[in-house]
Amino acid sequence: MVLYLDDLIISKINWPSSCNTNDAAKALISHLQNICTEAGLLSCHNKSSERAINNQEWFDSECVSMKRKKCKLLNDFRATSNADILQEYVKTKQNFNKLCETKQKQHKENKKTELCNIAKTGDSCKFWKLIKSVISKSNIPRSNISSEEWKTYFSDLLNPEIIDKDVNFSEFVDNFVQAHNTECDLCIDENFSYLDSDITSEEILSEIKKLKNNKSPGEDGLSGEFYKCLSSTLLPVLLKLFNEIFHTGDFPECWSTAIVVYHFYVL
């Protein structure tokens, strides 16, 4: 998969020659999405159909054995119409249903215990992975909170009110520097001049390495793992894009969009 992506990116990504950073970022994301789709199609292979099996975790060998016994008794009764076999079949079926019910309850209790233990460790990735493994989509409760209420909540949460909107940040910094001795000016001139220099390849690679795995991507669908796997291939494009943003101050609008998905689970 990575080899497919690597070849496709090298052959297909071209930096837009005459567009602003918004258009450039959108073009880059569109290229990467199309490349991922094409690479996925190239790497797909047909799988032969397999016989459906019971994939419930709690359905163990004991359940399989009793189910086979139940089915055999039913087939024997159909072949012979023997009353004794029918009676044994009915009893076996009842025992099988009770066994499945017991196995399900025990499995659920074990998962609850495992969930509590994981919650204590603070590993959110394992926590939600376990949640998804024990709750089916049909069992997910519905929320009575409207979409508009959620929108208002997150708008207030992520956009806190600014106490004084008239404060000029640049003026504030100038006043702060002037209020201190001249050593501060010397310190800024001598030690922080690199802040005005171009973003380097090393800086980009360093930040890509810091990206966390198993995190949801943004609206472009490109995860941190994607950039890690293809960091060397994407580096020239990212370097040019980031420095263009750095020099123009034109931040892509698509990078300011977050996708919030709320979940409700009841164990």
trRosetta pair geometry for C-beta under 8 A, 3 or more apart (Angstrom, degrees):
i j d omega theta_ij theta_ji phi_ij phi_ji
1 4 5.8 -53 -154 32 31 112
1 5 6.5 27 152 -15 65 107
1 39 6.3 90 -161 152 69 113
1 40 7.6 24 -135 -95 105 54
1 43 4.9 18 -92 -97 75 167
2 5 5.7 -56 -150 39 34 111
2 6 6.1 38 152 -26 67 107
2 229 5.2 -123 -116 173 115 121
2 230 7.1 -169 -151 -68 88 85
3 6 5.6 -51 -144 33 31 115
3 7 6.5 27 159 -15 64 106
4 7 6.2 -62 -153 38 27 106
4 8 6.2 19 156 -14 65 114
4 38 8.0 -158 161 112 114 79
4 39 4.0 138 120 -144 118 95
4 42 5.1 167 -138 83 141 134
4 43 5.7 -120 -8 -52 156 105
5 8 5.8 -63 -144 41 28 108
5 9 6.0 28 161 -22 67 109
5 35 6.3 89 -139 145 72 110
5 36 6.9 17 -110 -97 110 59
5 39 4.7 11 -71 -104 70 166
5 229 7.5 58 73 115 148 120
5 230 5.9 -91 126 -80 125 135
5 233 7.8 152 125 71 89 162
6 9 6.1 -57 -147 33 23 108
6 10 6.6 21 158 -16 60 109
6 230 6.5 -166 -86 -120 73 98
6 233 5.3 -152 -133 -73 75 152
7 10 6.0 -59 -151 36 28 109
7 11 6.3 11 159 -7 65 115
8 11 6.0 -68 -146 45 28 102
8 12 5.6 -9 171 7 69 124
8 35 4.6 153 123 -150 127 101
8 38 6.1 157 -131 87 153 123
8 39 5.7 -125 7 -65 149 102
9 12 6.5 -75 -127 49 20 90
9 13 5.3 1 -170 -8 66 121
9 31 8.0 95 -127 143 70 110
9 32 7.6 21 -107 -108 104 72
9 35 5.8 67 -74 -165 70 162
9 230 6.6 112 -12 -167 165 137
9 233 5.1 84 91 152 141 129
9 234 6.9 -66 -177 -74 150 72
10 13 7.5 -30 -92 32 10 95
10 233 6.4 -89 -59 -150 85 109
12 31 6.3 170 125 -162 105 105
12 34 7.9 -125 149 95 151 114
12 35 6.1 177 67 -87 142 111
13 28 7.3 43 -145 -131 113 72
13 31 5.1 104 -104 154 81 150
13 32 7.8 29 -89 -65 121 70
13 35 7.6 -28 -53 -51 96 146
13 237 5.8 -47 150 -77 138 147
15 24 7.1 8 -161 -144 78 111
15 237 6.4 -175 -75 -126 94 81
15 240 5.8 -36 -109 104 148 154
15 241 7.9 -154 -125 -60 107 82
16 19 4.3 -16 129 26 137 122
16 23 6.3 -94 89 122 168 103
16 24 5.2 -142 40 -103 117 75
16 27 5.1 99 -41 45 124 168
19 23 3.6 -98 170 90 126 134
19 24 5.4 160 93 -54 107 76
19 27 7.1 98 75 -15 157 138
20 23 5.4 94 55 16 67 100
20 24 6.9 -126 106 -6 33 95
20 248 7.5 -171 -154 152 86 163
20 250 5.8 -88 179 147 108 160
21 24 5.2 -54 -139 40 36 115
21 25 5.9 38 160 -22 69 104
21 241 7.0 113 -142 -161 92 76
21 244 5.3 167 -91 120 104 112
21 245 5.2 111 -142 -84 155 76
21 248 6.1 -177 -23 66 125 138
21 250 4.3 151 30 99 122 107
21 251 7.2 -43 105 -111 138 10
21 252 5.6 -115 134 -62 93 81
22 25 6.1 -56 -148 35 25 107
22 26 6.4 21 154 -14 61 109
22 250 6.7 -89 -28 157 84 111
22 252 5.1 144 -111 -125 52 67
22 253 5.7 26 -128 6 114 92
22 254 7.5 125 -153 -2 75 92
23 26 5.7 -57 -146 40 31 110
23 27 6.1 33 155 -21 66 108
24 27 5.7 -55 -146 37 29 112
24 28 6.3 30 154 -21 64 106
24 241 6.0 -178 131 -118 123 95
24 244 6.7 12 61 91 164 158
24 252 7.7 -111 69 -85 77 118
25 28 5.7 -53 -147 35 31 112
25 29 6.3 28 156 -16 65 106
25 241 6.6 109 -84 -159 75 128
25 252 3.5 -16 31 -103 164 153
25 254 5.9 -173 119 46 120 116
25 255 6.7 -74 -178 -32 154 107
26 29 5.9 -56 -146 39 30 109
26 30 6.2 31 155 -20 65 109
26 252 7.2 176 -37 -153 72 121
26 254 5.9 131 -83 -17 80 146
27 30 5.7 -56 -146 38 29 112
27 31 6.3 34 153 -22 64 105
28 31 5.7 -54 -151 33 30 113
28 32 6.4 25 154 -16 65 107
28 237 6.3 147 -128 163 122 127
28 241 6.5 -16 -43 -82 160 148
29 32 5.8 -56 -147 38 31 109
29 33 6.2 32 155 -20 66 107
29 220 4.5 -97 -154 -128 122 130
29 222 7.2 -131 -137 -9 83 133
29 254 6.6 -107 -1 122 160 154
30 33 5.9 -54 -145 36 29 111
30 34 6.4 26 157 -15 63 108
31 34 6.0 -63 -152 39 26 107
31 35 6.1 25 154 -20 65 111
32 35 5.6 -55 -144 37 31 113
32 36 6.3 34 156 -22 65 104
32 220 7.4 39 78 168 122 121
32 222 5.9 10 129 -84 138 138
32 226 7.9 91 177 157 125 138
33 36 5.8 -52 -148 33 30 111
33 37 6.5 30 153 -18 62 106
33 220 6.6 -126 -63 -173 113 80
33 221 6.5 82 -112 56 102 119
33 222 7.5 -103 -74 -53 74 101
34 37 5.7 -55 -151 35 32 113
34 38 6.3 28 154 -15 66 107
35 38 5.8 -56 -146 40 31 108
35 39 6.0 29 156 -19 66 109
36 39 5.8 -56 -142 39 28 110
36 40 6.2 33 155 -24 63 106
36 221 7.7 -157 75 110 160 116
36 222 7.6 -159 -45 -96 150 85
36 226 7.5 -30 -96 -132 129 133
37 40 5.8 -55 -151 32 27 113
37 41 6.7 26 153 -17 62 104
38 41 5.8 -54 -152 35 33 110
38 42 6.4 33 152 -19 66 106
39 42 5.6 -54 -148 37 34 113
39 43 6.2 21 158 -12 67 111
40 43 6.0 -65 -144 42 28 102
40 44 6.5 43 154 -42 64 100
41 44 5.8 -42 -150 10 32 117
47 50 7.8 -44 150 -19 105 100
54 59 4.8 -68 131 111 125 164
54 64 8.0 -170 52 -88 128 88
55 59 7.9 90 91 46 8 126
56 59 4.2 84 73 -6 100 110
57 107 6.1 143 92 -150 102 135
57 133 7.9 46 -29 163 140 110
58 63 7.7 82 128 -30 70 151
58 100 7.9 103 117 -156 115 61
58 103 4.3 138 165 146 108 99
58 104 5.3 139 99 -88 167 47
58 106 7.2 137 -135 69 118 86
58 107 3.6 -87 -82 -43 117 150
59 63 4.8 -106 -156 81 64 152
59 64 7.1 91 160 -52 88 80
59 100 7.5 5 -101 -125 82 91
59 103 7.0 106 -83 126 39 150
60 63 5.6 107 53 11 54 100
60 64 7.2 -101 119 -3 35 95
60 103 6.8 -156 11 -140 98 137
61 64 5.3 -52 -145 37 37 115
61 65 6.2 41 155 -23 68 104
62 65 5.8 -52 -148 33 29 112
62 66 6.6 21 157 -11 63 107
62 99 6.8 -135 129 -176 108 133
62 103 7.8 178 76 -80 114 132
63 66 6.1 -60 -147 41 30 104
63 67 6.1 31 155 -22 66 110
63 96 7.6 96 -148 -155 68 82
63 99 6.2 175 -99 125 76 119
63 100 6.2 85 -127 -88 119 78
63 103 6.2 -42 -62 -19 125 167
64 67 5.8 -57 -147 36 28 112
64 68 6.5 29 155 -20 63 105
65 68 5.9 -55 -153 33 29 111
65 69 6.6 28 151 -18 63 106
66 69 5.4 -51 -148 36 37 114
66 70 6.3 41 152 -22 67 103
66 92 7.0 -174 -170 -175 87 92
66 95 6.7 -123 -159 110 135 101
66 96 4.8 174 137 -103 118 90
66 99 5.9 86 47 43 166 162
67 70 5.6 -51 -148 34 33 114
67 71 6.4 30 154 -16 65 106
67 96 6.2 111 -82 -146 59 133
68 71 5.8 -56 -147 39 31 109
68 72 6.2 33 154 -22 65 107
69 72 5.7 -55 -147 35 29 112
69 73 6.5 29 156 -18 64 106
69 92 5.8 -128 118 -163 106 141
70 73 6.0 -57 -152 35 28 109
70 74 6.5 28 152 -19 63 107
70 89 6.8 97 -153 -153 63 73
70 92 4.9 -174 -94 126 76 114
70 93 5.4 105 -140 -83 121 66
70 96 5.2 -20 -54 -40 144 154
71 74 5.7 -54 -149 35 33 113
71 75 6.4 31 154 -17 66 105
72 75 5.8 -56 -150 38 31 109
72 76 6.2 32 152 -21 65 107
73 76 5.5 -53 -145 36 32 113
73 77 6.3 33 156 -20 65 104
73 85 6.0 -178 -163 -178 83 87
73 88 5.7 -132 -142 103 138 98
73 89 3.9 179 130 -92 121 87
73 92 5.7 123 18 38 157 150
74 77 5.9 -54 -149 34 30 110
74 78 6.5 30 153 -19 63 106
74 89 5.5 117 -72 -145 61 136
75 78 5.7 -54 -148 36 32 112
75 79 6.4 28 154 -17 65 109
76 79 5.8 -61 -150 38 30 109
76 80 6.1 -11 165 13 68 115
76 82 7.3 -38 139 36 94 118
76 85 5.1 -125 111 -163 111 145
76 89 7.9 -170 59 -66 98 118
77 80 6.5 -77 -133 54 25 84
77 81 6.7 67 179 -97 64 24
77 82 6.3 -114 -119 49 64 74
77 85 4.6 -172 -81 113 82 115
77 86 4.9 103 -131 -76 136 72
77 89 5.6 -56 -28 -24 141 150
78 81 7.7 25 -148 -63 16 61
80 85 6.3 84 69 17 123 153
82 85 4.1 73 81 9 107 111
82 86 6.8 -175 94 -13 56 83
83 86 5.4 -53 -150 34 36 115
83 87 6.4 37 153 -21 67 102
84 87 5.7 -51 -150 34 32 112
84 88 6.5 29 152 -15 64 106
85 88 5.7 -56 -149 39 33 110
85 89 6.2 39 150 -25 66 105
86 89 5.5 -52 -148 33 31 115
86 90 6.5 32 155 -20 65 102
87 90 5.9 -51 -149 33 31 110
87 91 6.5 28 153 -15 63 107
88 91 5.7 -56 -149 40 33 111
88 92 6.1 33 153 -20 67 109
89 92 5.7 -57 -145 39 29 110
89 93 6.2 32 155 -22 65 106
90 93 5.7 -53 -147 34 28 113
90 94 6.6 30 153 -19 62 104
91 94 5.8 -55 -152 34 31 111
91 95 6.4 29 152 -16 65 107
92 95 5.6 -55 -147 39 33 111
92 96 6.2 38 152 -25 66 105
93 96 5.5 -51 -147 33 31 115
93 97 6.5 31 155 -18 64 103
94 97 5.9 -54 -150 35 31 109
94 98 6.4 29 153 -16 64 107
95 98 5.7 -56 -148 39 32 111
95 99 6.2 37 152 -24 66 106
96 99 5.6 -53 -147 33 30 113
96 100 6.5 30 155 -18 64 104
97 100 5.8 -52 -149 35 31 110
97 101 6.4 32 153 -19 64 106
98 101 5.6 -55 -149 36 32 113
98 102 6.3 32 153 -19 66 106
99 102 5.8 -56 -149 37 30 110
99 103 6.2 29 154 -19 66 107
100 103 5.7 -54 -144 37 30 111
100 104 6.2 33 156 -21 64 107
101 104 5.8 -54 -149 34 28 112
101 105 6.5 26 155 -17 63 107
102 105 5.9 -57 -149 37 30 109
102 106 6.2 26 156 -16 66 110
103 106 5.9 -58 -145 40 29 109
103 107 6.1 32 155 -22 65 109
104 107 5.7 -56 -146 36 27 112
104 108 6.4 28 155 -20 63 106
105 108 5.8 -56 -151 34 30 111
105 109 6.5 28 153 -17 65 105
106 109 5.8 -54 -149 36 33 111
106 110 6.3 35 152 -20 65 106
107 110 5.7 -54 -149 35 31 113
107 111 6.4 30 153 -19 64 106
108 111 5.7 -55 -149 36 32 111
108 112 6.5 36 151 -23 64 103
108 134 7.2 118 -121 -162 68 123
108 267 7.9 152 -173 -178 98 90
109 112 5.6 -50 -150 31 34 114
109 113 6.5 33 153 -17 64 103
110 113 5.8 -55 -152 36 32 111
110 114 6.3 31 151 -18 66 108
111 114 5.5 -53 -144 39 34 112
111 115 6.1 40 153 -25 66 105
111 130 6.8 168 -162 177 93 107
111 133 7.8 -153 -134 94 129 102
111 134 4.8 124 175 -92 158 147
111 267 8.0 -156 109 -147 106 121
112 115 5.6 -52 -147 33 29 114
112 116 6.5 30 154 -19 63 103
112 267 6.1 129 -102 161 96 140
113 116 5.9 -54 -151 34 31 110
113 117 6.5 29 152 -17 64 107
114 117 5.7 -57 -150 37 32 112
114 118 6.3 30 154 -18 67 106
114 130 6.4 -154 115 -148 112 149
115 118 5.9 -55 -147 37 30 109
115 119 6.3 35 153 -25 64 106
115 127 7.1 83 -151 -142 75 73
115 130 5.6 -173 -93 117 82 138
115 131 7.3 87 -122 -72 121 72
115 134 8.0 -75 -59 17 127 151
115 267 7.2 -149 56 -97 169 157
116 119 5.6 -52 -148 32 31 115
116 120 6.8 34 153 -23 61 102
117 120 5.9 -53 -158 28 33 113
117 121 7.1 28 148 -17 62 103
118 121 5.7 -57 -157 32 40 110
118 123 5.8 -81 -170 60 88 102
118 126 5.0 -134 -151 110 131 114
118 127 5.0 173 127 -84 120 72
118 130 6.2 152 21 6 163 149
119 122 7.8 44 176 -68 36 34
119 127 6.0 87 -83 -114 65 123
121 126 7.7 8 74 56 130 135
123 126 4.3 25 119 26 121 112
123 127 6.2 157 94 -24 66 89
124 127 5.2 -56 -144 35 34 120
124 128 6.3 22 165 -11 70 105
125 128 6.7 -64 -151 40 22 97
125 129 6.3 23 154 -19 61 114
125 214 4.7 46 -125 123 127 151
126 129 5.5 -59 -143 39 31 115
126 130 6.2 31 158 -20 66 106
127 130 6.2 -63 -157 34 24 106
127 131 6.6 26 148 -21 62 107
128 131 5.1 -45 -145 32 40 119
128 132 6.4 41 156 -19 67 102
129 132 6.0 -55 -152 35 29 109
129 133 6.6 29 150 -22 62 109
130 133 5.5 -56 -149 33 35 114
130 134 6.6 12 161 -6 68 110
131 134 6.6 -77 -153 42 26 95
131 135 6.0 -16 169 13 67 119
131 265 5.5 -41 -166 -126 121 167
132 135 6.7 -74 -126 51 24 88
134 267 7.4 26 112 -122 133 94
135 139 5.4 -128 -162 82 79 117
135 140 6.3 90 154 -73 119 78
135 265 5.7 -121 -44 -139 171 102
135 267 7.7 -93 -70 -93 113 64
136 139 5.0 85 59 9 78 103
136 140 7.7 -124 99 -24 44 82
137 140 5.8 -37 -156 3 41 117
139 266 7.8 -125 155 60 93 89
140 263 7.7 -80 -149 -162 124 79
140 264 6.3 113 -178 76 85 82
140 265 6.9 -48 -125 -97 80 58
141 264 5.0 -87 70 124 90 125
141 265 7.9 156 22 -113 94 12
141 266 5.4 52 -16 -5 126 122
142 264 7.5 127 -127 59 5 148
143 262 7.3 9 -29 110 161 124
143 264 5.5 170 -60 -39 96 146
145 149 5.1 -113 -176 79 88 133
145 150 6.1 100 132 -53 115 91
146 149 4.7 101 60 2 80 101
146 150 7.3 -144 99 -2 46 84
147 150 5.6 -54 -152 36 37 112
147 151 6.3 41 149 -23 68 105
148 151 5.5 -50 -148 34 33 115
148 152 6.5 34 153 -18 65 103
149 152 5.8 -53 -149 36 32 110
149 153 6.3 35 152 -23 64 106
150 153 5.6 -54 -148 33 32 114
150 154 6.4 17 161 -7 67 107
150 260 7.6 -174 162 105 113 128
150 262 6.5 -125 -134 -7 136 146
151 154 6.4 -63 -146 43 25 99
151 155 6.0 28 156 -23 64 112
152 155 5.7 -57 -144 36 28 114
152 156 6.4 23 160 -14 64 107
153 156 6.2 -65 -157 38 25 105
153 157 6.1 20 152 -19 65 114
154 157 5.2 -53 -137 40 37 114
154 158 5.7 11 171 0 72 113
154 260 5.7 -126 -114 -13 162 174
155 158 6.8 -65 -132 48 19 91
155 159 5.7 -27 178 29 60 120
156 159 6.8 -74 -119 60 16 80
156 160 7.8 57 175 -95 54 47
157 160 8.0 -18 179 -63 21 75
158 258 7.7 -145 -140 41 165 146
162 165 5.1 97 97 -80 125 74
164 167 4.7 79 107 -30 109 105
167 172 6.1 26 175 -52 103 130
168 171 3.8 50 94 17 116 116
168 172 6.4 171 89 -19 59 83
169 172 5.4 -53 -148 33 33 116
169 173 6.5 33 155 -19 66 102
170 173 5.9 -53 -152 33 31 109
170 174 6.5 31 151 -18 64 106
171 174 5.6 -53 -148 36 34 113
171 175 6.3 33 155 -18 67 106
172 175 5.9 -58 -150 38 29 109
172 176 6.3 31 152 -23 64 107
173 176 5.6 -55 -148 33 32 114
173 177 6.4 29 156 -18 66 104
174 177 6.0 -56 -149 36 30 108
174 178 6.3 24 156 -14 65 111
175 178 5.8 -58 -144 41 30 109
175 179 6.2 35 156 -28 64 107
176 179 5.8 -56 -152 29 28 114
176 180 7.2 13 155 -9 60 105
177 180 6.3 -70 -161 38 33 101
177 184 5.7 -167 -149 117 75 132
177 185 6.6 89 178 -74 114 80
177 188 7.6 -20 -128 -22 128 150
180 183 7.6 -83 143 57 104 79
180 184 4.4 67 100 -21 127 146
181 184 6.3 129 71 -5 55 92
182 185 5.3 -45 -164 32 60 114
182 186 6.4 59 142 -18 77 100
183 186 5.5 -54 -150 39 39 113
183 187 6.0 46 149 -28 69 105
184 187 5.5 -52 -149 32 31 115
184 188 6.5 30 154 -18 64 103
185 188 5.9 -55 -150 35 31 109
185 189 6.3 26 155 -16 66 109
186 189 5.8 -58 -146 40 31 109
186 190 5.9 15 163 -10 68 115
187 190 6.3 -65 -139 43 22 100
187 191 5.7 -26 -179 23 63 119
187 192 7.5 44 135 -4 69 107
188 191 7.2 -72 -118 52 14 81
188 192 5.1 -46 -153 43 56 123
189 192 7.7 9 -21 49 8 80
189 193 6.5 28 -174 -60 41 104
190 193 7.3 -63 -176 -15 7 108
192 195 5.1 -2 173 -5 83 120
193 196 6.2 -52 -175 30 54 106
193 197 7.5 62 134 -31 70 100
194 197 5.1 -43 -158 15 54 121
198 243 5.2 9 -153 -123 100 121
198 246 7.1 134 -136 85 56 151
199 203 5.5 -114 -168 71 79 138
199 204 6.6 80 153 -50 112 95
199 239 6.9 -163 99 -146 100 67
199 242 4.9 -61 64 120 157 121
199 243 5.3 -144 36 -75 97 78
199 246 5.8 175 -19 -40 109 153
200 203 4.8 103 59 2 79 100
200 204 7.3 -145 98 -2 47 85
200 239 7.9 -20 178 -133 21 111
201 204 5.8 -58 -153 37 35 110
201 205 6.2 31 154 -16 70 108
201 235 5.7 46 -143 -178 101 122
201 239 5.7 -26 -87 -91 74 135
202 205 5.9 -57 -145 40 30 109
202 206 6.1 35 155 -24 65 109
203 206 5.7 -54 -147 34 28 115
203 207 6.5 23 157 -15 63 107
204 207 6.0 -60 -151 38 30 106
204 208 6.3 32 153 -22 65 107
204 231 8.0 164 128 -165 94 98
204 235 6.3 138 98 -136 136 81
204 238 5.6 137 -160 115 146 124
204 239 6.0 -109 -16 -81 156 76
204 242 6.7 -173 -89 9 117 158
205 208 5.6 -52 -146 34 33 114
205 209 6.5 37 155 -22 64 103
205 231 5.9 95 -122 165 79 131
205 235 6.8 -2 -66 -108 94 121
206 209 6.0 -55 -156 31 29 112
206 210 7.0 26 148 -19 61 107
207 210 5.6 -55 -154 32 39 114
207 211 7.5 61 147 -42 62 84
208 211 5.8 -28 -166 -6 42 115
208 224 8.0 161 -162 -163 64 80
208 227 5.2 -131 -142 136 109 111
208 228 6.0 163 159 -90 98 59
208 231 4.8 139 125 -115 160 123
209 228 7.2 99 -103 -120 43 96
209 231 7.9 18 -56 -93 70 164
211 215 7.7 -126 174 36 84 132
211 224 3.4 -173 154 -154 125 119
211 225 7.9 -149 113 -49 123 37
211 227 6.3 85 5 69 165 121
211 228 6.3 -139 62 -55 121 104
212 215 5.1 80 90 -29 99 129
212 224 6.1 96 65 50 42 172
213 224 6.3 -133 -92 84 40 119
213 225 5.8 61 -126 -69 85 101
213 228 8.0 -37 -83 1 89 156
215 223 7.0 150 72 -154 70 94
215 224 5.8 47 48 0 110 125
216 223 7.8 -99 -172 -110 18 96
216 259 7.4 -114 141 77 127 109
216 261 7.6 -156 -141 23 168 123
217 220 6.6 -94 154 72 118 71
217 221 5.2 84 93 -157 142 20
217 222 5.4 155 -152 64 141 31
217 223 4.4 -98 -64 -78 109 61
217 224 7.7 -165 -91 -17 81 61
217 226 7.8 27 -94 8 135 128
218 221 7.7 -81 77 -25 52 28
218 222 7.5 -13 45 48 85 74
218 255 7.7 7 172 -132 174 49
218 257 6.9 109 -176 88 113 80
218 258 6.9 -83 -129 -116 92 48
218 259 6.6 142 -157 4 49 102
219 254 7.1 -117 66 -170 119 90
219 257 5.4 -15 -2 106 135 122
219 259 5.6 136 -71 -44 78 116
220 254 7.1 76 -56 156 107 122
222 226 4.9 -107 -168 69 79 154
222 227 7.0 80 154 -44 108 90
223 226 4.9 117 58 -6 68 99
223 227 7.8 -138 102 3 46 83
224 227 6.0 -58 -156 38 40 105
224 228 6.3 41 148 -22 70 107
225 228 5.4 -54 -145 36 35 115
225 229 6.2 34 158 -20 68 105
226 229 6.2 -58 -150 35 26 107
226 230 6.5 -21 166 22 62 111
227 230 6.6 -80 -138 59 26 81
227 231 6.0 61 159 -82 66 77
227 234 6.5 -82 -137 54 73 156
228 231 6.0 -11 -145 -39 26 111
230 233 4.6 -54 -173 48 87 115
230 234 5.2 78 124 -19 97 107
231 234 6.2 -67 -138 46 24 100
231 235 6.2 50 158 -57 62 95
232 235 5.7 -28 -149 -9 28 123
234 237 5.6 -69 -167 49 60 108
234 238 5.3 53 142 -22 92 113
235 238 5.9 -62 -138 42 27 107
235 239 5.9 31 164 -26 66 109
236 239 5.8 -54 -145 33 26 114
236 240 6.6 21 159 -15 62 106
237 240 6.1 -59 -153 37 29 106
237 241 6.2 25 154 -16 65 111
238 241 5.6 -59 -144 40 31 111
238 242 6.0 27 161 -17 69 109
239 242 6.2 -56 -142 38 24 106
239 243 6.4 16 161 -11 60 112
240 243 6.2 -62 -146 41 26 106
240 244 6.3 31 154 -24 63 108
241 244 5.7 -57 -151 33 29 113
241 245 6.5 27 153 -16 64 105
242 245 5.6 -54 -151 37 34 111
242 246 6.2 38 149 -24 66 106
243 246 5.1 -47 -142 34 37 118
243 247 6.2 29 160 -15 67 106
244 247 6.2 -59 -145 39 27 103
244 248 6.0 -1 166 5 64 117
244 250 7.8 -44 139 57 85 103
245 248 6.5 -70 -133 51 23 92
245 249 7.5 80 176 -92 56 9
245 250 6.4 -115 -127 69 61 62
245 251 6.1 66 -155 -99 113 54
245 252 7.3 -65 -98 -17 123 84
246 249 8.0 10 177 -65 17 48
251 255 6.6 -102 169 63 91 123
251 256 7.1 84 127 -49 115 111
252 255 4.6 84 80 -1 98 107
252 256 7.7 -172 102 -11 59 85
253 256 5.7 -61 -162 30 45 113
253 257 7.4 48 147 -30 69 100
254 257 6.0 -46 -159 15 43 117
